[in-house]
């Protein structure tokens, strides 16, 4: 990493996650190559030791031309922590993952920095959220939450032919009433979108705000209890767009389908694909486990 890349102000990602398993089991599962196939990549090879590596390939692996396909293990503290380098935008960034026992829980802590400012449109924090949510889901539910498709993920090289909409979905093992309630209940919204004082008026044209005015949802355009909601979306100086969410029963589960549309140009949708994947993955954890267990702290060097 060059001196310029180390200048103060470069973003640092901090995430923590609670897991309902003892440290020894979480540690062993995290480095199990067969388990990694469910949350890290479709092809995974590894050499778990200091000086070793973890390589991930395939359409669901977090790699593209700007994000390298390998974590190089710089330090390895067996049963406790791992320090790795990960090439992003040509820069060797460093991240550390720590595991510690807290009562009946394992606390997994991630710190990744400093991310080059030029990588902001890659939305690395959301990718980490999806990876960790999928690991927790595999560990505690036996299946990944939502796997992101990286096969055509190139936010820094968009063309006018790219899509101007976002479509994502998740299968939740619960009747439609539960994910609908989590999506529209101000108390439960706090658990997966981390909104301190969301406002929800469950009716057509009712107020629907997560974080603050001008930072996300605005008003309900459709409200069909346990079936469908649609709301307007405005984030800072972006033009207004629309988010539609359907809750369709499928035997003993619910398919939650999200469609975010109305973007003027493909570039306007950058970040929403991985952002909505992150939110839907935590929605599944909240519905099936009672909480996502994931916390994020914004920080800078």
C-alpha positions as CSV (number, residue, x, y, z in Angstrom):
1,X,0.0,0.0,0.0
2,X,1.4,3.4,-1.0
3,X,1.8,6.3,1.3
4,X,-1.0,8.1,-0.5
5,X,-3.3,5.2,0.2
6,X,-2.6,5.5,3.9
7,X,-3.7,9.1,4.2
8,X,-6.2,9.8,7.0
9,X,-9.8,9.6,6.0
10,X,-9.6,6.3,4.1
11,X,-12.7,4.1,5.0
12,X,-12.4,1.3,7.6
13,X,-15.1,-1.4,7.8
14,X,-16.0,-2.6,11.2
15,X,-18.6,-5.4,11.6
16,X,-19.5,-7.8,14.4
17,X,-21.7,-10.8,14.5
18,X,-23.1,-13.0,17.2
19,X,-23.3,-16.7,16.6
20,X,-25.2,-19.2,18.7
21,X,-22.4,-21.8,18.7
22,X,-19.2,-22.2,20.8
23,X,-15.9,-20.7,19.5
24,X,-14.3,-24.1,18.7
25,X,-17.3,-25.1,16.5
26,X,-17.5,-21.7,14.8
27,X,-13.8,-21.6,14.1
28,X,-13.8,-25.1,12.6
29,X,-16.8,-24.4,10.5
30,X,-15.5,-21.1,9.2
31,X,-12.4,-22.8,7.7
32,X,-14.2,-25.9,6.4
33,X,-13.8,-26.0,2.6
34,X,-17.1,-27.7,2.0
35,X,-18.9,-25.1,4.1
36,X,-17.1,-22.3,2.3
37,X,-18.8,-23.5,-0.9
38,X,-22.1,-22.4,0.6
39,X,-21.1,-18.8,1.6
40,X,-17.8,-17.8,0.0
41,X,-17.5,-19.2,-3.5
42,X,-18.6,-22.0,-5.8
43,X,-15.0,-23.2,-6.0
44,X,-12.8,-22.8,-3.0
45,X,-9.2,-23.9,-2.4
46,X,-7.2,-23.1,0.7
47,X,-4.0,-23.6,2.7
48,X,-4.9,-22.5,6.2
49,X,-1.7,-21.3,7.9
50,X,0.5,-18.3,8.1
51,X,1.7,-17.7,4.6
52,X,-1.2,-19.7,3.2
53,X,-4.3,-18.5,1.3
54,X,-8.0,-18.9,0.7
55,X,-9.0,-18.6,-3.0
56,X,-12.7,-18.3,-4.1
57,X,-14.1,-18.6,-7.6
58,X,-17.5,-18.9,-9.3
59,X,-20.5,-16.7,-9.9
60,X,-21.2,-16.3,-6.2
61,X,-17.6,-15.5,-5.2
62,X,-16.9,-11.9,-4.1
63,X,-14.4,-11.2,-7.0
64,X,-14.3,-9.3,-10.2
65,X,-11.6,-7.3,-12.2
66,X,-11.3,-4.8,-9.3
67,X,-11.6,-7.3,-6.4
68,X,-9.0,-10.1,-6.2
69,X,-10.1,-13.8,-5.8
70,X,-7.6,-14.6,-3.0
71,X,-7.2,-13.8,0.7
72,X,-3.5,-14.2,1.6
73,X,-3.0,-15.2,5.2
74,X,-0.4,-12.8,6.8
75,X,-0.9,-14.0,10.4
76,X,-2.8,-17.0,11.9
77,X,-3.6,-17.4,15.6
78,X,-5.2,-20.8,15.8
79,X,-8.7,-20.7,17.3
80,X,-8.6,-16.9,17.8
81,X,-7.9,-14.7,14.7
82,X,-6.7,-14.4,11.2
83,X,-5.0,-11.4,9.5
84,X,-5.3,-11.4,5.7
85,X,-4.5,-9.2,2.7
86,X,-7.0,-8.7,-0.1
87,X,-6.3,-6.9,-3.3
88,X,-8.9,-4.2,-4.1
89,X,-8.4,-1.7,-6.9
90,X,-4.8,-2.8,-7.1
91,X,-4.1,-2.1,-3.4
92,X,-3.3,-4.7,-0.8
93,X,-5.8,-4.0,1.9
94,X,-5.7,-5.7,5.2
95,X,-8.5,-7.3,7.3
96,X,-8.6,-9.2,10.5
97,X,-11.3,-11.5,11.8
98,X,-11.3,-12.3,15.5
99,X,-13.4,-15.0,17.3
100,X,-14.1,-14.8,21.0
101,X,-16.5,-16.5,23.5
102,X,-19.1,-14.3,25.1
103,X,-21.3,-16.4,27.5
104,X,-23.2,-18.8,25.2
105,X,-22.3,-16.9,22.1
106,X,-19.3,-16.6,19.8
107,X,-18.5,-13.0,18.8
108,X,-17.0,-12.6,15.4
109,X,-15.4,-9.2,14.8
110,X,-14.2,-8.0,11.4
111,X,-12.0,-4.9,10.8
112,X,-11.1,-4.1,7.2
113,X,-9.1,-1.1,6.2
114,X,-8.0,1.1,4.7
115,X,-10.2,0.7,1.6
116,X,-9.1,3.0,-1.3
117,X,-11.5,5.9,-1.7
118,X,-11.7,5.0,-5.4
119,X,-13.4,1.7,-4.4
120,X,-16.4,3.5,-2.9
121,X,-18.7,2.4,-5.7
122,X,-17.8,-1.2,-5.0
123,X,-19.7,-1.0,-1.7
124,X,-17.3,-3.4,0.1
125,X,-19.2,-3.1,3.5
126,X,-22.4,-4.5,2.0
127,X,-20.4,-7.4,0.4
128,X,-19.0,-8.2,3.9
129,X,-22.5,-8.0,5.4
130,X,-23.8,-10.6,2.8
131,X,-20.8,-12.9,3.3
132,X,-21.2,-12.9,7.1
133,X,-25.0,-13.2,7.0
134,X,-24.6,-16.2,4.7
135,X,-22.0,-17.8,7.0
136,X,-24.3,-17.3,10.0
137,X,-27.3,-18.7,8.0
138,X,-25.3,-21.8,7.0
139,X,-24.0,-22.3,10.5
140,X,-27.4,-21.9,12.3
141,X,-30.0,-22.6,9.6
142,X,-28.2,-25.1,7.4
143,X,-28.4,-23.0,4.2
144,X,-27.1,-19.6,2.9
145,X,-29.5,-16.6,3.1
146,X,-29.1,-14.9,-0.3
147,X,-26.1,-15.5,-2.5
148,X,-25.1,-12.5,-4.7
149,X,-24.4,-13.1,-8.4
150,X,-21.0,-11.6,-9.3
151,X,-21.0,-13.0,-12.8
152,X,-21.8,-9.6,-14.3
153,X,-20.9,-7.4,-11.4
154,X,-18.8,-4.4,-12.8
155,X,-20.1,-1.2,-11.2
156,X,-17.0,0.8,-12.3
157,X,-17.6,-0.2,-16.0
158,X,-21.3,0.4,-16.6
159,X,-22.6,0.9,-20.1
160,X,-25.9,2.3,-21.4
161,X,-27.1,-1.2,-22.1
162,X,-26.9,-2.3,-18.4
163,X,-30.1,-2.7,-16.4
164,X,-31.9,0.3,-14.9
165,X,-33.6,-1.8,-12.2
166,X,-32.8,-4.1,-9.4
167,X,-34.4,-7.5,-8.7
168,X,-33.6,-9.6,-5.6
169,X,-35.4,-12.3,-3.7
170,X,-35.1,-14.5,-0.6
171,X,-36.9,-17.6,0.6
172,X,-37.9,-17.4,4.3
173,X,-39.2,-20.5,6.2
174,X,-42.2,-18.8,7.7
175,X,-45.7,-17.7,6.5
176,X,-46.0,-14.4,4.7
177,X,-47.4,-12.7,7.8
178,X,-43.9,-12.7,9.5
179,X,-41.7,-11.1,6.8
180,X,-44.5,-8.7,6.1
181,X,-44.6,-7.7,9.7
182,X,-40.8,-7.4,10.0
183,X,-40.8,-5.1,6.9
184,X,-43.6,-2.9,8.2
185,X,-43.2,-3.0,12.0
186,X,-41.2,-0.1,13.4
187,X,-39.9,-2.1,16.3
188,X,-38.7,-5.0,14.1
189,X,-37.3,-2.7,11.4
190,X,-34.6,-1.7,13.9
191,X,-33.3,-5.3,13.8
192,X,-32.4,-5.5,10.1
193,X,-32.1,-2.0,8.7
194,X,-30.7,-0.6,11.9
195,X,-33.2,2.3,12.0
196,X,-33.4,4.1,15.4
197,X,-36.8,5.8,14.9
198,X,-38.5,4.5,11.8
199,X,-42.0,5.8,11.1
200,X,-44.6,3.5,9.6
201,X,-48.2,4.3,8.8
202,X,-49.6,1.1,7.3
203,X,-52.0,2.5,4.6
204,X,-51.9,3.9,1.1
205,X,-50.0,7.2,1.1
206,X,-48.9,6.5,4.7
207,X,-45.5,7.7,5.9
208,X,-42.8,5.1,5.6
209,X,-39.4,6.3,6.8
210,X,-36.4,4.2,8.1
211,X,-33.5,6.6,8.8
212,X,-34.4,10.2,8.0
213,X,-36.3,12.2,5.5
214,X,-34.6,12.1,2.2
215,X,-32.6,9.0,3.0
216,X,-34.6,6.0,1.8
217,X,-38.4,5.2,1.9
218,X,-40.9,8.0,1.8
219,X,-44.5,7.0,1.3
220,X,-46.5,3.8,0.7
221,X,-47.9,3.6,-2.8
222,X,-49.4,0.2,-2.2
223,X,-50.4,-1.6,0.9
224,X,-51.8,-5.1,0.7
225,X,-51.4,-6.8,4.1
226,X,-49.2,-9.9,4.0
227,X,-49.1,-9.8,0.2
228,X,-47.5,-6.7,-1.2
229,X,-46.1,-3.2,-0.3
230,X,-44.7,-0.5,-2.6
231,X,-43.1,2.7,-1.6
232,X,-41.3,5.7,-3.0
233,X,-37.6,6.0,-2.4
234,X,-35.5,9.2,-2.3
235,X,-31.9,9.2,-1.2
236,X,-30.2,12.6,-0.9
237,X,-30.0,14.2,-4.4
238,X,-31.1,11.1,-6.3
239,X,-34.3,11.3,-8.4
240,X,-37.3,9.5,-6.8
241,X,-37.5,5.7,-7.6
242,X,-40.0,3.0,-6.6
243,X,-39.5,-0.2,-4.5
244,X,-42.0,-3.0,-4.7
245,X,-41.9,-6.0,-2.3
246,X,-44.1,-9.0,-2.7
247,X,-44.7,-11.8,-0.1
248,X,-45.8,-15.0,-1.9
249,X,-46.6,-18.2,0.0
250,X,-44.7,-21.3,-1.2
251,X,-45.8,-24.4,0.8
252,X,-44.5,-23.7,4.3
253,X,-42.2,-20.8,3.2
254,X,-42.5,-17.3,1.8
255,X,-40.7,-16.0,-1.3
256,X,-40.0,-12.3,-0.7
257,X,-39.4,-10.6,-4.1
258,X,-38.0,-7.1,-4.3
259,X,-38.1,-4.9,-7.4
260,X,-36.4,-1.4,-7.3
261,X,-37.2,0.5,-10.5
262,X,-37.5,3.9,-12.0
263,X,-33.8,4.7,-12.3
264,X,-32.9,7.0,-15.2
265,X,-29.5,5.5,-16.0
266,X,-27.8,2.3,-15.1
267,X,-25.2,4.2,-13.1
268,X,-28.0,5.4,-10.8
269,X,-28.7,1.8,-9.6
270,X,-25.1,1.2,-8.6
271,X,-24.9,-0.2,-5.0
272,X,-28.6,-1.0,-4.8
273,X,-28.1,-4.6,-6.0
274,X,-25.7,-5.6,-3.2
275,X,-27.4,-3.2,-0.8
276,X,-30.8,-4.9,-1.2
277,X,-29.1,-8.4,-1.1
278,X,-27.6,-7.4,2.3
279,X,-31.0,-6.2,3.6
280,X,-32.8,-9.4,2.4
281,X,-30.2,-11.7,3.9
282,X,-30.6,-10.1,7.3
283,X,-34.4,-10.2,6.9
284,X,-34.2,-14.0,6.6
285,X,-32.0,-14.1,9.8
286,X,-34.5,-11.9,11.7
287,X,-37.5,-13.9,10.6
288,X,-36.0,-17.4,11.3
289,X,-33.6,-16.6,14.2
290,X,-35.2,-13.6,15.9
291,X,-32.3,-11.3,15.1
292,X,-29.6,-10.8,12.5
293,X,-26.9,-10.7,15.1
294,X,-24.9,-8.3,12.8
295,X,-23.8,-4.9,13.8
296,X,-21.9,-2.3,11.8
297,X,-19.9,0.6,13.0
298,X,-19.0,3.4,10.6
299,X,-15.4,4.5,11.1
300,X,-12.5,6.1,9.4
301,X,-8.7,5.9,9.9
